[in-house]
Amino acid sequence: MLTNEQTTPTRRTWWGWLALAAGLLGAGLRLWQWQRGTSFFLDELAVLHNLASRPAAQLLGQPLADAQVAPPLFLLAEKACLTLLGRSELALRLPALLAALVALPLLWAVARRMLAAPLVPLALLTFAVGFTFIYYGTQVKQYAGDVAAALLVQWLALRLREARPPTSRFGVGAALAGLVVPFYSQAAVLVLAGCGAALVLLAALDAGRPRLRATAGVVAGWAVGCGLSLLLGEATLTPPTRAFMHFFWHDGLLQLSPRLPLVFAGELAERWANGLGWPHPAGIWVALTLFGAGCLWWRQREAALLLLAPWLVALLASVLQQFPLRARLMDFLVPSLILFLFAGWQALAGWVARRSRPLGRGLLALGVVPILASLGHHDLPPYCAEDTKGLYAQLARARRPGEAMYAYYGAGQSLRWYGPQLGLGPATYRLGHCYRQQPDAARQYLREVDAFRGRRMWVVLVHFNPPDAQALTRYLDSIGRRGPRLLARSQGPPVILDYPVAYAQLYDLTDARRAARFAAATFPLPPTPPTQADEACWSCYGPQVLPASQLPGATLCP
């Protein structure tokens, strides 16, 4: 079991004050990102349309639309915010913000049970300024709740193994927490399974097994919560949504092969480089993480097991094609990566200090360097992947009576949400279809804008495929004349800038002689690579999609 030395909280020395400052900085950055009220991103909007169009009972008992999957208590929390506080970004991102804030003291509580006092502020600072925890800590998605839930379970598990046994009241509370948490965080099932199995194993290995019965009672509550959560998840997951998830997260579903260690190391490196923004080569941090896990195992085997067990369960789930271990879906395990790395840093600094105390202190101080470098790599908030709200506000002001509006299908989710608030209701624009599975898809978009010949029209390009936008632009430049352009740029690190701009362009298509030069059917377009027959296609805007009969092969565009 954990010794008293390992579990005594960090005294309020200056290291404690530094840890407090790191936590307050993290809270400030999350609040700053939240209060800016940046536009909802596509993934958030897909969840929000479900919340806005369904009563609470349907959210719990029926599969979600738009290929979405979310835990029931998270949906209920969001539904309560929508009902009581309204449709604003601040209201609907409140559950994620609260989870992101709670995660800070939870990490502090876990870190000070595993690291020496000087390393705790560094671990907390890494978490505080980590881009992925700030950005997804203010999104209408469950990722922030996953992180907080994982840290809560790990803290409970560590408390249950302390030298002084916790009270029976604490045990009951821990069991109830494990019964409820899986319904707020699906990823928590993996953490509960890993920590629960480790707790039972450790209790069974104790001399005389004094804690086995109490531990088994707590873990039994966890098992019931996980089992019920999995049953509910299976009941509300449709085959098309499952197919889409397997397609979209295919790279995160690891394959059992000789390359598995390399692939897994690559996923860890991606989180250090993109999730946390630490400088390249990220392989250095992966190596130090693995070294630190070994050092922690040597020094505090029980604590190391409680942190490693969820990783083993998650790896197994990924190999069994049940859970993608990739990118933001891995974030709930990243705090343990941070702890492992600084456990390794602590071991190296201790080894150097035994030979030269000044050099040991210098190596310890160097731990802040990659953290500061991450701020330069990812900048500071606010982050905004697509400022659609700002774009539509500009368009509502600039659009003149009689001017038509054509929206590329990628704008559909955001137009459904923001358009009516800004005077751009469904009757004021034509929303294009998704042709991603159709042969010669780009030409289909040209046929859609042909309907606006003889008029002045705005083309709105949001969340667009660059070849589609290029084809539309070349065609409209050939048959019409450009007017003003309204532009909204994304803000943030490259990892979220897959769609760096959204814009609306005015075209005058009233010149019949110029328009007669080309037609959609004959306009020269570069060849496009063939689409895989089994490629899944996701509607970006819900109900206004092509009928399934018009789409070849397996598709999720119903």
N, C-alpha and C positions, 0 to 999 in steps of 0.2 A: 504494500500500500504506500501511498505518498507520505513522505516524512513531514514532520512539522516544519523543517527548514524549507522544504519545497513549497509548502502551502501558506506560509506566513505572508500576508500581504506586504507589498513594498512600503517601507516606512516613508513618511512624508519628508524625505530628504530632498535635496535639489533635483535628484533623479525623478522623484515623485512629482515635483512641480513641473519638470519638463514633460513628463507623460501627460499631466493635466493640460498643459499648454498645447500639446499635439492633439489631444482629444477635442479641445475647444476650437482649434484651427479646423479640424475635420468637420465639426458641427457648423462652423461659420461658412465653410465652402459649400456644404450641402444646402444650407439655408439660402445662400447667395444664388445658387443655381435654381432653387425652387422659386424664390420670390421674383425672378425675372419672368416667369410665366411664358417660356418659349413655346412655340407651336407644338402641338401634338404630332408625333411621328406616325408613320403608316402603321406600325405594329400596335401602337397605343390606340389608334383610331379603330382598328379592327376589333379590339376588345370593347371600346366605348360604344360602338354601334350595337353590340350585343346587349350592353347594359341599358342603353337608351330605349331599345325596342322590345325588351322582355320584362315581365314581372319577375320578382325574386324566385318564385317557385320554378319558373321555366329555366332560370339560370342554373339551378341546382339539379334539375331532373332531366334536362335535355342537352344534347350535344350543342356546342357553340358553333355559330356560323363563321365563315371566313377562315376556316382551317385553324381555329384557335383552341387552345387547351389551357385551362387555368383552374386552380384549386377553389373549392366552394366558399370557404371563409374569406378568401381574398376577394372573390366576386361580390359577396355580401357586403364587405367593408366598402368596396367601390360603389355598390348600389346605394348604400346608405349615404355616402358623400354626395352622390348625384342627386338623390332625393332631398336631402336636408340642406346642402350647401350650394347646389347648382352646377352648371356645366363648365365652370372656369377651370383653367389649368391648375391654379392653386388648390382648389377644392379637390379635384380628382387625383392629384398627385400627393395628397396628404398621407394616405396609408404608406406609400413607398418612402416618403420623407421620414415618417415616424420610425419605420423599420431601420432606415439608414442611420438615424440618430441613436437608436437603441443598440445597434451593432457596435458602436464605439466603446461604451463602457463594458460591453460583453467581451470584446477582444482584450481590453485592458485586464479584466478579471482572469481571462485564460492565460494571457502572456505573463503576468507576474507570478503565475504558478509554475512556469517553465523556464523563464529566462532570468539571468542576473539583472539587478536593478538598472545598470547602465544601458542594457539592451532593450528594455521595455519601451522607453520613449522612441527608439528608432523603429521598432516594430509598429508601434501605434502611429507614428508619423507616416510610414509607408502606406498604411491602410487609410490614414486621414486624407492624403493627397492623391491616392490612387484614382486615376481617371475613371476606371470602370465602376468603382464604388460611388463616385459622385454622380456620374451620368445616369446609371441605372438606379441610383438611389432616389431619383426624382422622375421616374417614368411609371406610367400606368401599366406596369407589368409586375410579375411576381418575383423578379430577381433579387431585389433588396430584401424581401421577406425570406427568400432562401438563405441569404447570408446570415441574417439575424437568427433564423431558426437553427442553422447549423452551429453557430456559436453558442446559442442557448443550450443545445443538447450537449455540446462538448463541455461547457461549464458545469452542467448538472452531473455529467459523468465524472468529472474530476472531483467535484464535491463529494460524490458518493464513495470515492476511494481515499479520502483524506484520513490521516492517522486517527483523528478524533471522529468517531462515527457521527453522521448527521442525525438529527432528531427524526422520530417517526413522522412528525408533521412535514418535515422536508421531504421524506420519502413519498408520502402521499401526494404532495405538490409536484414532485418530479414525475410520478406516474401519470397524474392528470395532465401535466404539460405534454408528455409524450403521447397521450391519448388525443389531444386537441391539435397539436402542431402539424401533423401530417395533412390536416384539412385546410391549412393555410399555406403550406409549402410542400409541393410534391417531392422536391429534392431532399427534404428532411427525412423522408422514408429511408434513404440510403444511409444517412448519418445515424439515425436511430437504430437501424439494423446493425451497422458496424460497431457503434459504441455499446449497444445492448449485448451483442455477442461477446465483445471484449470484457464487459463488466461481469457477465456470468462466468466466463473462463477464469478471470482473476479471482472472483469469489470462490470458485471451486478449488483453486490452487492454494488458497490461504490455509495456514495451519489451523486445523480444527473447524474450518469453514464457518466462522461466526457470523458472516454477513450474507451467506448464500441465500437464506430464506428471504431476507428483506430485499436483496438485489433481484431475486427472481420475481418478487411481487412487482417491483418497479418495471422491470423489463417486460413482464406480462402485459402491463398497461400499454407499454410502447408497442408491443406486438399487435394488440387489439386495434390500436389506432392506425397502425400501418396497414393491417389487413383490411379494415373497413375502407380506408382511403383508396387502396388499390382496387377494391371491388367497385367503388363508386367511379373511379377513373376509367376502368374498363367498360362500365355500363354507359358512359357518356362519350366514349371515343369511337367515332365512326370509322369504317374501313377506309373511306377516302381521306379522312384527316390523318389516319395512321400512315397511309401511303405517302401523303405529302410530307409528313414529319420525317419519314425514312429517306425521302428524296432530298429534302432541304438540308438535313443534318447528316447526310450519308458519311461525310468525312469524319464525323465525330463518333460513329459507330465502329469501334475498333475491331480489327480482324485478328484472330488467333493465328499468328504466323511468326517466323523468325524475325521479321521486321517490327514486331510489336513494340519492343523497347525503344527503338529509334522513333517510331511514330508517336509514342507516348511522350518521349522527351521533347519532340517537336511541339506538341500541344502545350507542354509546360513552358517551353521557350516563348510561345506565342503570348501566353498570359503575362510573362515578365516583360516582354517587349511592347505589346499592344495594350494589354489590360492595365499594367502598372507604369509603362513608359520607361522602364530602366534601359540604360544604354546598351548598344550592341558591343560584342557578340553576346546574345542572350544565353548561349550555352554555358557561359561562366556562372550565371546565376542558377541555372539548372544543376550544374555540378555542385555548387555550394549548397543548394537545397538538399540534394541527396546526401552529401557529406554531413550536413546538419541533422538530417533524420537519423543517420547512423550514430552521430554523437549523442543525440537525445536518447536513442535506444540504449546506448552504453551507460548513460548517466541516470536517466529516469525512465526505466523500461515501461512502467505502467502508463505514464503520461504519453510516451511515444506510441504505445499500442492504441490508446484511445484516440489519438490523432490519425494514426495510419489505417486503422480498421475501416473508417468510411471510404478511404481511397481504394482499399481492396474490394469493398462491396461495389463501389462505383465502376471500377475497372471490370469486374465480373459482369455487371449489368450492361456495360458497353459492349463487351465481347459477345454477350448473348443477344445483342441488337435490341436492348430494351431502353437504354438511356444514352444519349449522345454526350460524350465527355469532350466538350469543345467550347472554346470562346466563352461567351457570357453564361452559358449553361454550366460552366465549370466554376463560376465565381464563388459559389458557396463553399468550395474547398480551398480557394486561394488564401484565406487568412492562415490556414495551417501551413501553406507554402512559405508564407512570410515568417512564421514562427520557426520552421525548420531552417530557413536560411540564416536567421540571426542566432539560432543555436549553433550553427556551424561557424558563424562569425565570432561568436563568443568563445568557442573552442580554440580557434586560430589565435585570437587576441590573448587568451590565457596562455597558450603555448609560447607565444612570443614574449609575453610579460615575464614568464619565468626565467627568461634569458636577459631581457632588458625591459625594465618597467616603463621607461619613456617610450620605447618602440611599441610596446603593448598598448599603451594609452593612445599613441598615434594611430595604430591600426583600428582601435575602437572608434576613434573620431572620424576615420575615413568612411565609416558606415553611413554618414549623412550625405556623402558625395553623390552616389547613384540616386538618392531620393531627390536631391536638388536638381540633378540632371533630368529626372523624369518631369519636373515642372517645365523645363525648357522644351522637352520633347512634345508634351501634350498641352502646354499652356494651362492657364487657369480658366475656370468657368467665367461666364456662362457658355454652355455648349448648345448648339441648335442644329440638328441634322437637316431640316428643311423648314424654312420660315414661310410656310404656306399661309398662315394667318396674315402676315405682313404683305405677302404678294396679293392676296385677294382684297385686302383693304386698299392697296394702291389701285387695283383694277376697278374696284367699285367707284373710286373717285374719278378715274381717267376715262371710263367707258361713256360714250355719248349715245343718246337715243338713236335707235336704228342699227347700231353696230351689233353684229352677231358674235357668238362666242362658241368656239369648239375646244373641248378639253380632252387632251390625250388621256387614255384610260387610267394611267397612273395617278391622275389628279382626283379620281373619283372619291376615294375615302375622305380626303381632306375637304373636298367641295361639299360632300354630304353633311359634314359637321360644321364647317365655318361659313359655307355659302349663305344659308338662310339668315345668319346673324348679320351679314354684310350686304344684304339686298341682292344676293346671287342665288336665288332659289332654283329648283330644278327646271322651271319653265323658262329660265333666262339663258340656258346653255344647252348644247348637245354634248353628251358624254360619249366618247368613242368606245369601241369594243376592244376586247383583248384577243389579239390574233397570234399569240406567241406560238401556237402549235400549227398554224396554217402555213402551207407552202406559199412562198412569195408574200410573207406577212407585211413587209413595208408597203407594198403596193395597195394593200387593203386600206391603209390609213390615207393614202392619196385619194382613193375613191370616196372616203368619208368627207374630206374637205372639198371635194368637187361640188358638193351640195351648196356651197357658199359662193359660187361664182356669181358675179354681178353685185356683190355686197362688200361692205367693209366688215372685216371679221378679226376677232382676237383669237389666236391659237395659244392655249395654255399648256405648257409642258412642265409637268411635275413628276418626279420619280420615273424618269423616262429612260428607255434603252437608247444609248447614243446613236446607233445606226438608224433607228426609227426617226429620231429627231433630225438627223442629218438629211434623211430622205424627204421628210416634210418640209424642211427649210429650203432645200434645193428646188423642190417642186413649186412651193409658194413664191419663191423669188423669181421663178421663171414665168409664172402666170399672173403675178401681181406685183405691187410695189410696197416696200416696207414703210411702216410708220414708226411711232415710238415703241421702245421696248421697256418693260418693267421687269426688274431683276431682284431676286432675293437670294443672297448667298448663304450657304451653310457656314457654321462656325464651330471649330473644334479640331481635334487631331485627325490625321489621315484615316484612322481606323473607322470613323463614322462618316467619312466624306465620299462614300460610293456615289452619292448624288450631290455634287458640290453646289449646283445652282438649280433654281426653279425660276421660270420666267414666263411672261406673257408678251407676245409680239403682235402688233397690229398690222394687218395687211389690207391694202386696197385692191379688190378684185373686180372693180367696175369697168376696167378697160377691156372691152370685148375682143379687140384685135390682139392685144397681148395675151389674153387668156386662151385664145384659139390656137396659140402656137403649140401647145402640148395638151395631152390627155393622160389621165391616170393609167389607162391600159397600155400606153406606148412609151411613157416617159422612161428614159434610160436609167436603170438602177444597177449598182454593182451586185454581183452574185452574193448570195448569203449562204453561209454553211448550213447543211441540212440539220434539222432538229431530230434528236433521238426519238424513236417511236414511243419509248416508255417514259419520256421526260414528263414530270408532273408540271402542271400549269396552274398557278394560283390566281384567282380573280383578285385584283387589288381593290375592288370597290363593291363587292357583294352582289346584289341581285341583278344588276344590269349587265348581263354577260351573254355570250353566245349559247344557243341551245346545244346540248351534248351531241345531237345528231349531226351538227355541222363540224364537229371536231374529230379528227382521226385519232385512233389509238386511245390508250388510257389517259385520262385527263381529270383534273380537279376543277376545271372551269365548267360547271354544270349547265 
